[in-house]
Amino acid sequence: MIGQDLAGVTVLDGCGGSGLLSFEAFSRGATVTTVERNRSIARDLATRAKALGVTLDLRVGDCRSALEAGEWDVVILDPPYSEDPVEWLSAAANSVKSMLVVEHASGAAMPDSIGTLQMDRTRKYGDSVLTIYRRGA
């Protein structure tokens, strides 16, 4: 949903988990920063990345801290479904240069805009939804 060619694009995968989103962005040419708050999961992610030849700027810690410390062309967030995704939007709004992608539970009420980001589209996959926000959409 965010494009096939990400050459020259900086991506923050704010909820690293398995690394799938980070690996996909890297395979499409992006420079990827991945944040994972669980040290054990981060170690596993680093091992998988090395085995696959994927280069990531892997950070262990809270995504909100990373969001406050930098800017990326694209920010991808897949917060735990037990957390309100709208709270994550506020943290990400100032760190996104172009696009914010949020995966969330289908029942979550997402706003039409957050700061200067406008909802562009949504796509439902079972109980999950991807919502994409863009600057000036």
N, CA, C and O atoms as CSV, one atom per row, in Angstrom:
chain,resi,resn,atom,element,x,y,z
A,1,MET,N,N,0.805,-1.210,0.000
A,1,MET,CA,C,0.000,0.000,0.000
A,1,MET,C,C,0.845,1.269,0.000
A,1,MET,O,O,0.333,2.353,-0.282
A,2,ILE,N,N,2.130,1.147,0.313
A,2,ILE,CA,C,2.953,2.364,0.343
A,2,ILE,C,C,3.908,2.457,-0.833
A,2,ILE,O,O,4.667,3.421,-0.931
A,3,GLY,N,N,3.889,1.490,-1.718
A,3,GLY,CA,C,4.694,1.569,-2.920
A,3,GLY,C,C,5.735,0.478,-3.040
A,3,GLY,O,O,6.182,-0.089,-2.043
A,4,GLN,N,N,6.112,0.194,-4.264
A,4,GLN,CA,C,7.090,-0.860,-4.533
A,4,GLN,C,C,8.529,-0.366,-4.413
A,4,GLN,O,O,9.395,-1.089,-3.921
A,5,ASP,N,N,8.786,0.865,-4.861
A,5,ASP,CA,C,10.139,1.398,-4.864
A,5,ASP,C,C,10.297,2.407,-3.734
A,5,ASP,O,O,9.743,3.506,-3.785
A,6,LEU,N,N,11.051,2.026,-2.725
A,6,LEU,CA,C,11.283,2.902,-1.577
A,6,LEU,C,C,12.733,3.377,-1.520
A,6,LEU,O,O,13.215,3.777,-0.460
A,7,ALA,N,N,13.429,3.333,-2.658
A,7,ALA,CA,C,14.820,3.783,-2.706
A,7,ALA,C,C,14.908,5.232,-2.259
A,7,ALA,O,O,14.183,6.092,-2.759
A,8,GLY,N,N,15.812,5.499,-1.306
A,8,GLY,CA,C,16.002,6.847,-0.801
A,8,GLY,C,C,15.005,7.279,0.251
A,8,GLY,O,O,15.066,8.411,0.732
A,9,VAL,N,N,14.090,6.401,0.617
A,9,VAL,CA,C,13.060,6.718,1.607
A,9,VAL,C,C,13.521,6.238,2.980
A,9,VAL,O,O,14.033,5.126,3.116
A,10,THR,N,N,13.337,7.079,3.995
A,10,THR,CA,C,13.641,6.667,5.368
A,10,THR,C,C,12.358,6.182,6.015
A,10,THR,O,O,11.315,6.828,5.913
A,11,VAL,N,N,12.444,5.034,6.684
A,11,VAL,CA,C,11.279,4.397,7.293
A,11,VAL,C,C,11.576,4.099,8.755
A,11,VAL,O,O,12.645,3.591,9.094
A,12,LEU,N,N,10.619,4.420,9.611
A,12,LEU,CA,C,10.671,3.995,11.011
A,12,LEU,C,C,9.595,2.946,11.207
A,12,LEU,O,O,8.409,3.209,11.004
A,13,ASP,N,N,10.021,1.745,11.607
A,13,ASP,CA,C,9.088,0.702,12.028
A,13,ASP,C,C,9.080,0.785,13.543
A,13,ASP,O,O,9.970,0.256,14.210
A,14,GLY,N,N,8.080,1.447,14.075
A,14,GLY,CA,C,8.054,1.779,15.489
A,14,GLY,C,C,7.716,0.649,16.433
A,14,GLY,O,O,7.882,0.788,17.645
A,15,CYS,N,N,7.246,-0.464,15.907
A,15,CYS,CA,C,6.887,-1.611,16.746
A,15,CYS,C,C,7.453,-2.853,16.074
A,15,CYS,O,O,6.714,-3.630,15.470
A,16,GLY,N,N,8.753,-3.037,16.179
A,16,GLY,CA,C,9.500,-4.024,15.401
A,16,GLY,C,C,8.957,-5.429,15.375
A,16,GLY,O,O,8.808,-6.010,14.300
A,17,GLY,N,N,8.657,-5.994,16.532
A,17,GLY,CA,C,8.113,-7.351,16.587
A,17,GLY,C,C,8.938,-8.342,15.805
A,17,GLY,O,O,10.136,-8.481,16.047
A,18,SER,N,N,8.315,-9.034,14.869
A,18,SER,CA,C,8.994,-10.063,14.077
A,18,SER,C,C,9.956,-9.467,13.064
A,18,SER,O,O,10.833,-10.167,12.558
A,19,GLY,N,N,9.804,-8.180,12.761
A,19,GLY,CA,C,10.655,-7.523,11.784
A,19,GLY,C,C,10.107,-7.574,10.370
A,19,GLY,O,O,10.720,-7.031,9.452
A,20,LEU,N,N,8.977,-8.209,10.182
A,20,LEU,CA,C,8.417,-8.386,8.847
A,20,LEU,C,C,8.269,-7.066,8.091
A,20,LEU,O,O,8.661,-6.971,6.927
A,21,LEU,N,N,7.710,-6.054,8.740
A,21,LEU,CA,C,7.521,-4.767,8.062
A,21,LEU,C,C,8.853,-4.104,7.750
A,21,LEU,O,O,9.018,-3.508,6.685
A,22,SER,N,N,9.796,-4.203,8.667
A,22,SER,CA,C,11.134,-3.646,8.438
A,22,SER,C,C,11.818,-4.344,7.277
A,22,SER,O,O,12.401,-3.688,6.414
A,23,PHE,N,N,11.752,-5.668,7.248
A,23,PHE,CA,C,12.398,-6.432,6.194
A,23,PHE,C,C,11.785,-6.107,4.833
A,23,PHE,O,O,12.497,-5.985,3.837
A,24,GLU,N,N,10.475,-5.970,4.800
A,24,GLU,CA,C,9.791,-5.640,3.545
A,24,GLU,C,C,10.213,-4.264,3.049
A,24,GLU,O,O,10.500,-4.097,1.864
A,25,ALA,N,N,10.253,-3.278,3.940
A,25,ALA,CA,C,10.674,-1.930,3.547
A,25,ALA,C,C,12.121,-1.947,3.045
A,25,ALA,O,O,12.433,-1.311,2.038
A,26,PHE,N,N,13.001,-2.670,3.739
A,26,PHE,CA,C,14.400,-2.780,3.315
A,26,PHE,C,C,14.500,-3.418,1.932
A,26,PHE,O,O,15.280,-2.968,1.092
A,27,SER,N,N,13.710,-4.466,1.698
A,27,SER,CA,C,13.770,-5.163,0.407
A,27,SER,C,C,13.331,-4.270,-0.747
A,27,SER,O,O,13.646,-4.542,-1.906
A,28,ARG,N,N,12.604,-3.203,-0.428
A,28,ARG,CA,C,12.147,-2.267,-1.456
A,28,ARG,C,C,13.048,-1.031,-1.547
A,28,ARG,O,O,12.725,-0.072,-2.247
A,29,GLY,N,N,14.183,-1.061,-0.832
A,29,GLY,CA,C,15.178,-0.017,-0.972
A,29,GLY,C,C,15.224,1.034,0.117
A,29,GLY,O,O,16.045,1.949,0.042
A,30,ALA,N,N,14.374,0.939,1.124
A,30,ALA,CA,C,14.325,1.947,2.184
A,30,ALA,C,C,15.494,1.798,3.154
A,30,ALA,O,O,16.054,0.715,3.321
A,31,THR,N,N,15.843,2.912,3.784
A,31,THR,CA,C,16.743,2.917,4.924
A,31,THR,C,C,15.843,2.811,6.145
A,31,THR,O,O,14.994,3.676,6.362
A,32,VAL,N,N,16.014,1.763,6.945
A,32,VAL,CA,C,15.037,1.422,7.977
A,32,VAL,C,C,15.604,1.534,9.388
A,32,VAL,O,O,16.681,1.023,9.694
A,33,THR,N,N,14.846,2.216,10.228
A,33,THR,CA,C,15.088,2.241,11.666
A,33,THR,C,C,13.971,1.427,12.291
A,33,THR,O,O,12.795,1.654,12.007
A,34,THR,N,N,14.338,0.475,13.143
A,34,THR,CA,C,13.356,-0.393,13.789
A,34,THR,C,C,13.488,-0.242,15.291
A,34,THR,O,O,14.591,-0.288,15.834
A,35,VAL,N,N,12.360,-0.063,15.960
A,35,VAL,CA,C,12.341,0.054,17.412
A,35,VAL,C,C,11.558,-1.125,17.984
A,35,VAL,O,O,10.448,-1.423,17.545
A,36,GLU,N,N,12.149,-1.781,18.958
A,36,GLU,CA,C,11.476,-2.873,19.667
A,36,GLU,C,C,11.747,-2.693,21.154
A,36,GLU,O,O,12.898,-2.540,21.562
A,37,ARG,N,N,10.700,-2.709,21.960
A,37,ARG,CA,C,10.898,-2.443,23.386
A,37,ARG,C,C,11.311,-3.670,24.193
A,37,ARG,O,O,11.852,-3.528,25.289
A,38,ASN,N,N,11.067,-4.865,23.674
A,38,ASN,CA,C,11.414,-6.092,24.382
A,38,ASN,C,C,12.809,-6.551,23.943
A,38,ASN,O,O,13.024,-6.842,22.767
A,39,ARG,N,N,13.752,-6.614,24.884
A,39,ARG,CA,C,15.142,-6.951,24.554
A,39,ARG,C,C,15.273,-8.328,23.905
A,39,ARG,O,O,16.033,-8.488,22.951
A,40,SER,N,N,14.557,-9.303,24.401
A,40,SER,CA,C,14.630,-10.656,23.856
A,40,SER,C,C,14.130,-10.685,22.406
A,40,SER,O,O,14.749,-11.309,21.545
A,41,ILE,N,N,13.030,-10.018,22.150
A,41,ILE,CA,C,12.490,-9.955,20.793
A,41,ILE,C,C,13.455,-9.194,19.895
A,41,ILE,O,O,13.647,-9.569,18.739
A,42,ALA,N,N,14.064,-8.130,20.410
A,42,ALA,CA,C,15.035,-7.355,19.626
A,42,ALA,C,C,16.244,-8.216,19.252
A,42,ALA,O,O,16.749,-8.119,18.134
A,43,ARG,N,N,16.712,-9.060,20.181
A,43,ARG,CA,C,17.838,-9.952,19.873
A,43,ARG,C,C,17.456,-10.923,18.754
A,43,ARG,O,O,18.237,-11.156,17.831
A,44,ASP,N,N,16.242,-11.488,18.845
A,44,ASP,CA,C,15.777,-12.405,17.804
A,44,ASP,C,C,15.657,-11.685,16.459
A,44,ASP,O,O,16.014,-12.234,15.416
A,45,LEU,N,N,15.158,-10.468,16.496
A,45,LEU,CA,C,15.016,-9.672,15.283
A,45,LEU,C,C,16.384,-9.408,14.656
A,45,LEU,O,O,16.544,-9.522,13.441
A,46,ALA,N,N,17.363,-9.057,15.477
A,46,ALA,CA,C,18.715,-8.808,14.983
A,46,ALA,C,C,19.310,-10.069,14.353
A,46,ALA,O,O,19.985,-9.993,13.327
A,47,THR,N,N,19.062,-11.218,14.963
A,47,THR,CA,C,19.551,-12.488,14.426
A,47,THR,C,C,18.918,-12.778,13.066
A,47,THR,O,O,19.614,-13.177,12.132
A,48,ARG,N,N,17.601,-12.582,12.947
A,48,ARG,CA,C,16.908,-12.803,11.671
A,48,ARG,C,C,17.418,-11.835,10.604
A,48,ARG,O,O,17.641,-12.230,9.460
A,49,ALA,N,N,17.602,-10.568,10.979
A,49,ALA,CA,C,18.080,-9.571,10.024
A,49,ALA,C,C,19.457,-9.962,9.489
A,49,ALA,O,O,19.708,-9.883,8.286
A,50,LYS,N,N,20.341,-10.380,10.382
A,50,LYS,CA,C,21.690,-10.772,9.969
A,50,LYS,C,C,21.636,-11.970,9.027
A,50,LYS,O,O,22.330,-11.999,8.011
A,51,ALA,N,N,20.808,-12.961,9.366
A,51,ALA,CA,C,20.689,-14.162,8.538
A,51,ALA,C,C,20.154,-13.837,7.145
A,51,ALA,O,O,20.495,-14.510,6.172
A,52,LEU,N,N,19.324,-12.817,7.053
A,52,LEU,CA,C,18.726,-12.425,5.777
A,52,LEU,C,C,19.541,-11.372,5.033
A,52,LEU,O,O,19.212,-11.012,3.903
A,53,GLY,N,N,20.604,-10.880,5.665
A,53,GLY,CA,C,21.413,-9.841,5.041
A,53,GLY,C,C,20.725,-8.484,5.030
A,53,GLY,O,O,20.977,-7.658,4.153
A,54,VAL,N,N,19.860,-8.262,6.005
A,54,VAL,CA,C,19.111,-7.013,6.110
A,54,VAL,C,C,19.829,-6.074,7.070
A,54,VAL,O,O,20.167,-6.458,8.190
A,55,THR,N,N,20.058,-4.847,6.627
A,55,THR,CA,C,20.702,-3.838,7.466
A,55,THR,C,C,19.638,-2.937,8.070
A,55,THR,O,O,18.903,-2.257,7.354
A,56,LEU,N,N,19.564,-2.938,9.388
A,56,LEU,CA,C,18.610,-2.105,10.121
A,56,LEU,C,C,19.340,-1.285,11.163
A,56,LEU,O,O,20.363,-1.713,11.699
A,57,ASP,N,N,18.813,-0.104,11.449
A,57,ASP,CA,C,19.227,0.651,12.629
A,57,ASP,C,C,18.263,0.182,13.712
A,57,ASP,O,O,17.182,0.749,13.868
A,58,LEU,N,N,18.646,-0.848,14.461
A,58,LEU,CA,C,17.775,-1.457,15.457
A,58,LEU,C,C,17.990,-0.801,16.807
A,58,LEU,O,O,19.107,-0.759,17.323
A,59,ARG,N,N,16.912,-0.293,17.368
A,59,ARG,CA,C,16.961,0.371,18.669
A,59,ARG,C,C,16.058,-0.366,19.648
A,59,ARG,O,O,14.932,-0.738,19.320
A,60,VAL,N,N,16.572,-0.567,20.850
A,60,VAL,CA,C,15.780,-1.187,21.908
A,60,VAL,C,C,15.269,-0.074,22.803
A,60,VAL,O,O,16.048,0.709,23.346
A,61,GLY,N,N,13.967,-0.011,22.952
A,61,GLY,CA,C,13.386,1.023,23.791
A,61,GLY,C,C,11.972,1.339,23.366
A,61,GLY,O,O,11.349,0.597,22.607
A,62,ASP,N,N,11.484,2.439,23.864
A,62,ASP,CA,C,10.119,2.861,23.600
A,62,ASP,C,C,10.052,3.652,22.294
A,62,ASP,O,O,10.858,4.555,22.067
A,63,CYS,N,N,9.120,3.321,21.467
A,63,CYS,CA,C,8.955,3.986,20.179
A,63,CYS,C,C,8.710,5.481,20.337
A,63,CYS,O,O,9.173,6.274,19.517
A,64,ARG,N,N,8.000,5.864,21.364
A,64,ARG,CA,C,7.685,7.285,21.546
A,64,ARG,C,C,8.964,8.112,21.694
A,64,ARG,O,O,9.031,9.240,21.206
A,65,SER,N,N,9.970,7.563,22.359
A,65,SER,CA,C,11.255,8.265,22.495
A,65,SER,C,C,11.915,8.441,21.139
A,65,SER,O,O,12.455,9.507,20.842
A,66,ALA,N,N,11.876,7.406,20.316
A,66,ALA,CA,C,12.454,7.506,18.977
A,66,ALA,C,C,11.698,8.535,18.151
A,66,ALA,O,O,12.308,9.310,17.415
A,67,LEU,N,N,10.386,8.549,18.266
A,67,LEU,CA,C,9.577,9.506,17.518
A,67,LEU,C,C,9.916,10.942,17.896
A,67,LEU,O,O,9.929,11.830,17.044
A,68,GLU,N,N,10.187,11.161,19.166
A,68,GLU,CA,C,10.531,12.510,19.625
A,68,GLU,C,C,11.917,12.940,19.165
A,68,GLU,O,O,12.219,14.133,19.129
A,69,ALA,N,N,12.765,11.969,18.811
A,69,ALA,CA,C,14.169,12.269,18.507
A,69,ALA,C,C,14.494,12.367,17.019
A,69,ALA,O,O,15.637,12.650,16.663
A,70,GLY,N,N,13.521,12.141,16.148
A,70,GLY,CA,C,13.867,12.162,14.729
A,70,GLY,C,C,12.690,12.351,13.807
A,70,GLY,O,O,11.547,12.498,14.241
A,71,GLU,N,N,12.997,12.344,12.504
A,71,GLU,CA,C,11.988,12.443,11.458
A,71,GLU,C,C,12.267,11.377,10.406
A,71,GLU,O,O,13.421,11.066,10.112
A,72,TRP,N,N,11.207,10.826,9.850
A,72,TRP,CA,C,11.302,9.830,8.806
A,72,TRP,C,C,10.289,10.161,7.729
A,72,TRP,O,O,9.262,10.786,7.995
A,73,ASP,N,N,10.589,9.734,6.502
A,73,ASP,CA,C,9.637,9.924,5.412
A,73,ASP,C,C,8.353,9.153,5.705
A,73,ASP,O,O,7.249,9.674,5.551
A,74,VAL,N,N,8.521,7.915,6.128
A,74,VAL,CA,C,7.387,7.030,6.414
A,74,VAL,C,C,7.546,6.465,7.823
A,74,VAL,O,O,8.621,5.993,8.194
A,75,VAL,N,N,6.478,6.516,8.596
A,75,VAL,CA,C,6.454,5.890,9.920
A,75,VAL,C,C,5.380,4.818,9.892
A,75,VAL,O,O,4.236,5.067,9.510
A,76,ILE,N,N,5.775,3.608,10.308
A,76,ILE,CA,C,4.854,2.475,10.374
A,76,ILE,C,C,4.700,2.092,11.834
A,76,ILE,O,O,5.681,1.834,12.532
A,77,LEU,N,N,3.454,2.059,12.282
A,77,LEU,CA,C,3.175,1.696,13.671
A,77,LEU,C,C,2.189,0.532,13.709
A,77,LEU,O,O,1.169,0.539,13.019
A,78,ASP,N,N,2.506,-0.446,14.513
A,78,ASP,CA,C,1.636,-1.589,14.744
A,78,ASP,C,C,1.592,-1.821,16.254
A,78,ASP,O,O,2.068,-2.842,16.750
A,79,PRO,N,N,1.005,-0.847,16.985
A,79,PRO,CA,C,1.007,-0.965,18.442
A,79,PRO,C,C,0.133,-2.124,18.908
A,79,PRO,O,O,-0.745,-2.576,18.174
A,80,PRO,N,N,0.371,-2.603,20.120
A,80,PRO,CA,C,-0.487,-3.665,20.656
A,80,PRO,C,C,-1.950,-3.244,20.585
A,80,PRO,O,O,-2.292,-2.101,20.889
A,81,TYR,N,N,-2.802,-4.171,20.184
A,81,TYR,CA,C,-4.226,-3.859,20.032
A,81,TYR,C,C,-4.883,-3.471,21.346
A,81,TYR,O,O,-5.963,-2.882,21.350
A,82,SER,N,N,-4.240,-3.797,22.458
A,82,SER,CA,C,-4.795,-3.417,23.762
A,82,SER,C,C,-4.598,-1.927,24.048
A,82,SER,O,O,-5.185,-1.389,24.987
A,83,GLU,N,N,-3.770,-1.262,23.237
A,83,GLU,CA,C,-3.507,0.161,23.423
A,83,GLU,C,C,-4.303,0.982,22.413
A,83,GLU,O,O,-4.584,0.514,21.309
A,84,ASP,N,N,-4.663,2.201,22.791
A,84,ASP,CA,C,-5.416,3.093,21.919
A,84,ASP,C,C,-4.491,3.612,20.811
A,84,ASP,O,O,-3.528,4.320,21.105
A,85,PRO,N,N,-4.763,3.275,19.544
A,85,PRO,CA,C,-3.866,3.720,18.469
A,85,PRO,C,C,-3.856,5.231,18.286
A,85,PRO,O,O,-2.890,5.776,17.752
A,86,VAL,N,N,-4.905,5.918,18.715
A,86,VAL,CA,C,-4.967,7.371,18.566
A,86,VAL,C,C,-3.865,8.042,19.386
A,86,VAL,O,O,-3.308,9.056,18.963
A,87,GLU,N,N,-3.548,7.485,20.553
A,87,GLU,CA,C,-2.453,8.025,21.360
A,87,GLU,C,C,-1.127,7.929,20.613
A,87,GLU,O,O,-0.275,8.804,20.762
A,88,TRP,N,N,-0.941,6.901,19.826
A,88,TRP,CA,C,0.274,6.737,19.039
A,88,TRP,C,C,0.327,7.766,17.912
A,88,TRP,O,O,1.410,8.213,17.532
A,89,LEU,N,N,-0.826,8.142,17.381
A,89,LEU,CA,C,-0.861,9.137,16.310
A,89,LEU,C,C,-0.283,10.459,16.778
A,89,LEU,O,O,0.499,11.095,16.071
A,90,SER,N,N,-0.672,10.862,17.962
A,90,SER,CA,C,-0.171,12.127,18.507
A,90,SER,C,C,1.341,12.110,18.629
A,90,SER,O,O,2.000,13.104,18.323
A,91,ALA,N,N,1.896,10.992,19.072
A,91,ALA,CA,C,3.341,10.883,19.232
A,91,ALA,C,C,4.051,10.907,17.880
A,91,ALA,O,O,5.179,11.389,17.786
A,92,ALA,N,N,3.408,10.396,16.841
A,92,ALA,CA,C,4.044,10.272,15.532
A,92,ALA,C,C,3.885,11.496,14.638
A,92,ALA,O,O,4.682,11.697,13.722
A,93,ALA,N,N,2.876,12.307,14.890
A,93,ALA,CA,C,2.514,13.382,13.964
A,93,ALA,C,C,3.675,14.291,13.575
A,93,ALA,O,O,3.774,14.685,12.413
A,94,ASN,N,N,4.542,14.631,14.499
A,94,ASN,CA,C,5.644,15.549,14.201
A,94,ASN,C,C,6.870,14.866,13.615
A,94,ASN,O,O,7.807,15.543,13.193
A,95,SER,N,N,6.879,13.535,13.581
A,95,SER,CA,C,8.038,12.792,13.083
A,95,SER,C,C,7.866,12.313,11.652
A,95,SER,O,O,8.797,11.766,11.061
A,96,VAL,N,N,6.687,12.513,11.095
A,96,VAL,CA,C,6.362,12.012,9.760
A,96,VAL,C,C,6.551,13.119,8.729
A,96,VAL,O,O,5.928,14.177,8.821
A,97,LYS,N,N,7.416,12.867,7.748
A,97,LYS,CA,C,7.579,13.838,6.665
A,97,LYS,C,C,6.515,13.651,5.589
A,97,LYS,O,O,6.061,14.623,4.986
A,98,SER,N,N,6.119,12.403,5.349
A,98,SER,CA,C,5.222,12.139,4.229
A,98,SER,C,C,4.019,11.272,4.588
A,98,SER,O,O,2.878,11.653,4.328
A,99,MET,N,N,4.273,10.101,5.187
A,99,MET,CA,C,3.209,9.117,5.369
A,99,MET,C,C,3.311,8.404,6.714
A,99,MET,O,O,4.398,8.056,7.176
A,100,LEU,N,N,2.154,8.199,7.323
A,100,LEU,CA,C,2.035,7.421,8.557
A,100,LEU,C,C,1.112,6.256,8.278
A,100,LEU,O,O,-0.008,6.440,7.801
A,101,VAL,N,N,1.582,5.055,8.575
A,101,VAL,CA,C,0.796,3.841,8.392
A,101,VAL,C,C,0.569,3.231,9.763
A,101,VAL,O,O,1.524,2.950,10.488
A,102,VAL,N,N,-0.698,3.026,10.122
A,102,VAL,CA,C,-1.023,2.473,11.435
A,102,VAL,C,C,-1.870,1.224,11.252
A,102,VAL,O,O,-2.910,1.254,10.596
A,103,GLU,N,N,-1.407,0.114,11.847
A,103,GLU,CA,C,-2.219,-1.092,11.889
A,103,GLU,C,C,-2.923,-1.099,13.235
A,103,GLU,O,O,-2.311,-0.846,14.273
A,104,HIS,N,N,-4.217,-1.391,13.205
A,104,HIS,CA,C,-4.995,-1.363,14.452
A,104,HIS,C,C,-6.184,-2.304,14.337
A,104,HIS,O,O,-6.502,-2.803,13.257
A,105,ALA,N,N,-6.834,-2.535,15.477
A,105,ALA,CA,C,-8.029,-3.377,15.503
A,105,ALA,C,C,-9.154,-2.695,14.727
A,105,ALA,O,O,-9.248,-1.468,14.704
A,106,SER,N,N,-9.985,-3.484,14.107
A,106,SER,CA,C,-11.035,-2.931,13.259
A,106,SER,C,C,-12.037,-2.073,14.021
A,106,SER,O,O,-12.702,-1.235,13.412
A,107,GLY,N,N,-12.162,-2.251,15.301
A,107,GLY,CA,C,-13.119,-1.463,16.081
A,107,GLY,C,C,-12.617,-0.093,16.506
A,107,GLY,O,O,-13.383,0.692,17.064
A,108,ALA,N,N,-11.353,0.214,16.257
A,108,ALA,CA,C,-10.777,1.494,16.701
A,108,ALA,C,C,-11.312,2.641,15.852
A,108,ALA,O,O,-11.350,2.558,14.624
A,109,ALA,N,N,-11.722,3.711,16.522
A,109,ALA,CA,C,-12.192,4.910,15.821
A,109,ALA,C,C,-10.997,5.811,15.539
A,109,ALA,O,O,-10.415,6.393,16.455
A,110,MET,N,N,-10.644,5.920,14.277
A,110,MET,CA,C,-9.480,6.711,13.879
A,110,MET,C,C,-9.944,8.080,13.387
A,110,MET,O,O,-10.938,8.173,12.666
A,111,PRO,N,N,-9.236,9.143,13.769
A,111,PRO,CA,C,-9.634,10.485,13.341
A,111,PRO,C,C,-9.324,10.715,11.859
A,111,PRO,O,O,-8.455,10.052,11.293
A,112,ASP,N,N,-10.028,11.642,11.246
A,112,ASP,CA,C,-9.793,11.997,9.845
A,112,ASP,C,C,-8.467,12.715,9.658
A,112,ASP,O,O,-7.872,12.664,8.582
A,113,SER,N,N,-8.002,13.390,10.715
A,113,SER,CA,C,-6.726,14.092,10.627
A,113,SER,C,C,-6.081,14.137,12.000
A,113,SER,O,O,-6.735,14.006,13.034
A,114,ILE,N,N,-4.776,14.327,11.964
A,114,ILE,CA,C,-4.004,14.528,13.188
A,114,ILE,C,C,-2.916,15.536,12.818
A,114,ILE,O,O,-2.026,15.240,12.021
A,115,GLY,N,N,-3.000,16.717,13.403
A,115,GLY,CA,C,-2.088,17.785,13.007
A,115,GLY,C,C,-2.271,18.083,11.531
A,115,GLY,O,O,-3.389,18.323,11.073
A,116,THR,N,N,-1.170,18.069,10.784
A,116,THR,CA,C,-1.245,18.324,9.341
A,116,THR,C,C,-1.351,17.041,8.519
A,116,THR,O,O,-1.286,17.078,7.290
A,117,LEU,N,N,-1.515,15.914,9.198
A,117,LEU,CA,C,-1.700,14.637,8.503
A,117,LEU,C,C,-3.183,14.398,8.270
A,117,LEU,O,O,-4.003,14.558,9.174
A,118,GLN,N,N,-3.516,14.010,7.037
A,118,GLN,CA,C,-4.903,13.727,6.683
A,118,GLN,C,C,-5.044,12.245,6.356
A,118,GLN,O,O,-4.172,11.662,5.713
A,119,MET,N,N,-6.149,11.634,6.801
A,119,MET,CA,C,-6.389,10.246,6.449
A,119,MET,C,C,-6.517,10.139,4.934
A,119,MET,O,O,-7.279,10.875,4.306
A,120,ASP,N,N,-5.766,9.220,4.365
A,120,ASP,CA,C,-5.774,9.015,2.924
A,120,ASP,C,C,-6.656,7.832,2.554
A,120,ASP,O,O,-7.491,7.924,1.654
A,121,ARG,N,N,-6.462,6.709,3.262
A,121,ARG,CA,C,-7.257,5.518,2.971
A,121,ARG,C,C,-7.108,4.498,4.082
A,121,ARG,O,O,-6.215,4.584,4.925
A,122,THR,N,N,-8.010,3.530,4.056
A,122,THR,CA,C,-7.951,2.410,4.995
A,122,THR,C,C,-8.190,1.127,4.205
A,122,THR,O,O,-8.823,1.130,3.149
A,123,ARG,N,N,-7.672,0.052,4.741
A,123,ARG,CA,C,-7.925,-1.256,4.145
A,123,ARG,C,C,-8.059,-2.269,5.270
A,123,ARG,O,O,-7.194,-2.367,6.140
A,124,LYS,N,N,-9.142,-3.015,5.244
A,124,LYS,CA,C,-9.421,-4.007,6.282
A,124,LYS,C,C,-8.903,-5.373,5.863
A,124,LYS,O,O,-9.080,-5.802,4.723
A,125,TYR,N,N,-8.253,-6.054,6.821
A,125,TYR,CA,C,-7.759,-7.411,6.645
A,125,TYR,C,C,-8.237,-8.225,7.844
A,125,TYR,O,O,-7.565,-8.250,8.875
A,126,GLY,N,N,-9.369,-8.882,7.731
A,126,GLY,CA,C,-9.909,-9.636,8.857
A,126,GLY,C,C,-10.263,-8.697,9.997
A,126,GLY,O,O,-11.064,-7.779,9.823
A,127,ASP,N,N,-9.666,-8.923,11.169
A,127,ASP,CA,C,-9.922,-8.079,12.337
A,127,ASP,C,C,-8.976,-6.880,12.409
A,127,ASP,O,O,-9.062,-6.072,13.334
A,128,SER,N,N,-8.077,-6.766,11.437
A,128,SER,CA,C,-7.089,-5.684,11.417
A,128,SER,C,C,-7.415,-4.685,10.313
A,128,SER,O,O,-8.029,-5.014,9.298
A,129,VAL,N,N,-6.977,-3.452,10.552
A,129,VAL,CA,C,-7.150,-2.391,9.571
A,129,VAL,C,C,-5.822,-1.649,9.430
A,129,VAL,O,O,-5.139,-1.388,10.420
A,130,LEU,N,N,-5.469,-1.316,8.203
A,130,LEU,CA,C,-4.353,-0.413,7.947
A,130,LEU,C,C,-4.949,0.942,7.597
A,130,LEU,O,O,-5.751,1.059,6.671
A,131,THR,N,N,-4.551,1.958,8.344
A,131,THR,CA,C,-4.982,3.321,8.058
A,131,THR,C,C,-3.744,4.116,7.662
A,131,THR,O,O,-2.727,4.104,8.355
A,132,ILE,N,N,-3.856,4.809,6.530
A,132,ILE,CA,C,-2.725,5.594,6.030
A,132,ILE,C,C,-3.079,7.069,6.084
A,132,ILE,O,O,-4.127,7.503,5.606
A,133,TYR,N,N,-2.167,7.824,6.684
A,133,TYR,CA,C,-2.265,9.278,6.759
A,133,TYR,C,C,-1.150,9.858,5.908
A,133,TYR,O,O,-0.054,9.301,5.850
A,134,ARG,N,N,-1.428,10.983,5.242
A,134,ARG,CA,C,-0.417,11.664,4.440
A,134,ARG,C,C,-0.445,13.155,4.751
A,134,ARG,O,O,-1.473,13.711,5.136
A,135,ARG,N,N,0.690,13.773,4.577
A,135,ARG,CA,C,0.741,15.236,4.681
A,135,ARG,C,C,0.055,15.801,3.450
A,135,ARG,O,O,0.403,15.462,2.319
A,136,GLY,N,N,-0.905,16.648,3.677
A,136,GLY,CA,C,-1.594,17.310,2.575
A,136,GLY,C,C,-2.344,16.371,1.655
A,136,GLY,O,O,-2.475,16.654,0.464
A,137,ALA,N,N,-2.846,15.248,2.182
A,137,ALA,CA,C,-3.581,14.288,1.355
A,137,ALA,C,C,-4.859,14.903,0.827
A,137,ALA,O,O,-5.611,14.243,0.110
